Amino acid sequence: MKKFLFSFCIAFILINAWGAAQDSIPYQTGFEASQGFVAGNSLNGQGGWTVEPSGGDAKITDTIAMDGSQSVELEANSQIDKQLAADPTDTIIWMEGYFRGAGTTAEPQFPDAEQGFPASAIVFFSATNGIRCYDGDGAGEGSWIDTNVSTLDEGTWYKISIRQDYTAQTWRCYIDNTKSPDQELGFRDDTVTTLNGFRNFADTISYLDTFRVIPGKKGDANLDNKVDAADLITLLNDPDGSGFDLIEKDNADMDDSGAIDSTDFNAFIDKILNRTT
């Protein structure tokens, strides 16, 4: 089993050998009371999330939130995990959340594939260099790449959107809907072929809110994990995608041109008529 690492270090990593049950994607939570999360209690065991027992705790808080009234507060030296199951045919996976914290001065050290923890994408909140992404070489090594956020504001929520391509074993990072860095990045380990989960390390106090994991499917403009007539209505109501969010826009951009236009509409019609997926 593998996982996506995020660290405050935040890291999305793919990891082996969990015992907890997996939730299927699409998966979305705001850690709200209406979703079964209890403020003041440890995140461990709530909603299928686990907290690594050897470090600090992570709790549901109702004092700070990006949206709604609750979020996850991670103590220093804590680690949270969420096990997720993807359909093997879903080769593009989006993972997105809002993160807040001061970051850490120490460069993160993550367990490697030989320890049972092969990783795909890693994002690091650095107190000295802002948000950084790991460009892996597929063999367990790589280098940190700077983004457009060179200085962290610990009071700011940063929206981090990750698009992972498990066929090409590449990934993209978007910060507040802007691709940064501009280049395609490589997986740290080429043994990663599907999504199995998310891991967030916190070296300092940090927060997570409004987290979702969604398969990238061309034509699925309404993000219901299907390509059907409902998506056609979505496109007809917003033919240039001006009201779409980042993931909706990527799904509706059938030819990957960067814009939604009549070419994408015609490609969508062809897909529906040909019953392609």
Helices and strands as residue ranges (DSSP letters): E 3-8, E 10-13, E 23-24, E 27-29, G 33-35, E 49-51, E 58-61, E 71-74, E 78-85, E 92-101, G 113-115, E 119-126, E 130-136, E 142-146, E 158-165, E 170-175, E 178-179, E 185-186, E 197-202, E 206-215, H 229-237, H 246-252, H 262-273
